Amino acid sequence: MPPAVTVPPVYRAPMRSRRADVPEGAGVERALIARVCGFGGVLKPAPGSLDDAIVKARDQHDDRLARRIRRFADAPAGAHVWTRDIDGWYWWGRLGGPWAYDESAAAVGADLVHVRPCEWLTSPVAEHVVPEGVLATFARGGKNWQESHSVADAEASDRRWREAAPR
């Protein structure tokens, strides 16, 4: 029997700040321009490592942010990520390299400081292409990085990525 083929997991990445001073949509806009995926939680001083970020997140924010950073850093390269811009368009990408802390003024201003490289498609995708489980997570709202545990979502994303991704 041939080995089971595994497909990359799928994540919802709203990239919406919890800070009142950050304009709505700033995180997604920054992510698409900078070709990253991530979320907020400014840490001072900037962490020197992932472990340092987790400790500082726990001390300066809460355990939830510390756990979110760890889950984000542990997501495999190649994982599918979905986000939605301020106009309601869905954007689709795949995670690249490791977690980093971006302390640039643009990242802090958009509250998108915990980042990973992301290969975003160059244009948004139609809603009917977005897996049902991913649509459901966006319909529920929320600001958290969240894995879709649906095998169907993972298989659909992987199959459609091979059809849609630039060559």
C-alpha positions, 0 to 999 in steps of 0.5 A: 500500500502506498504511503498516505499523502498528507496535505498542508494545513489551512489557517484563517489569518484575519490580521485585524488589530486589537488596538483601537488606534490601528485603522481597520484593514491596515494589517491585511494591507501591510501583509500583502505589500510586505508579503508576510502573514502575521498578527499583532502584539507589540513587545518592548523591547523587541524580542531577540528570539522566539523564546524571548517573544513568548516570555515577553508576550506572557509578561506584557500581554497574556498567556493567550498571545504567548500560545498564539505566537507558538502556534504560529511559529510551529505552523509548517512552511507550505501551510495555506493561509486565508485572509479577507481585506477591508472590501471583503475580498479573500486573499490566499497564500502559503507560509514560507520561512520562520517566525520573525519579529518586525519592529519597523514603524510600518509593522508597529503602525499596522500592528503586524509584528509577529510575521512569517514570509507568505507567498500571496496570490497576486489578486483576490479569489472569488468566494466560491473558491474559498473552502466552506470551513474557512468561510465559516471561520470568517463568518464567526468573526474574530481576530485570532490566527486559527487552524481549520481542522477540516481535511476537506478544506486542506485537500480543496486548498491544496488541489486548487492552489496547484491550479491557481498558483503562478508558475 
